[in-house]
Amino acid sequence: MTYKIILITTLFIIVTYFVLNYTSSDFKEALTIGSDNSESNCPNILIQKGSQLYLYNSKKHSVPGVNPVTFNNLEEYTEHIEWQRASGLVCPVLYLQHSEDAQGGTSYKIRPSPTDLQGGLPPVSSIRTPPSRRHITKMLDDSLGDRPYNLNSYPGYDDSNMDQGEFTPDMMLDYITQSTGQSPNPMDPNWGGSDFTQALIDAGYYKDNSVAISVNN
């Protein structure tokens, strides 16, 4: 019983001493920058004028050569940021780009970063995806319409580019050549052979080019 009383008394004295001698300011979050560093050492504005960049700390007085820090190009600024982060200092920076309009007026535009000048647009992905297979759109050709008067006629010439941007049957043949590396045309050096061409005929790729000739006996 005496041992428990001594233990409780000792713990009470330790806790009382701790409460009276330590405050919350003595304890800092491990993964955050201290208030002194964030207020005094963190630059928060980056301005680009031409090829030069100026890194400002709005919480400090302007001192030539010190605040702002001048960089002659983007590479020097990148090296400074890498050194800064290696020192454990990560600062959010507002990036402003100095620009002039046609009337000679100047303005500062907010950009995401010196390496991303999209100006509000989403960043462009560096991963290129192959185009999806498109549906075939038949050409609008009066020389083949109005049956039966234009039956078995040759396709007309599209001098107005009415089918511009459409995936027409003629483009389908080019798509086959590009995707397989073989041409269905026997006159091409990369002809895929008679079986390759016959397979396209059987699949109906040339059905619109069929011409029926009637022979009178």
Secondary structure, 3 states (H helix, E strand, C coil): CHHHHHHHHHHHHHHHHHHHHCCHHHCCCCCCCCHHHHHHCCCCEEEEECCEEEEECCCCCCECCCECEEECCHHHHHHHHHHHHHCCCCCCCEEEEEEECCCCCEEEEEECECCECCCCCCCCCCCCCCCCCCCCCCCCCCCCCCCCCCCCCCCCCCCCCCCCCCCCHHHHHHHHHHHHCCECCCCCCCECCHHHHHHHHHHCCCHHHCCCCCCCC
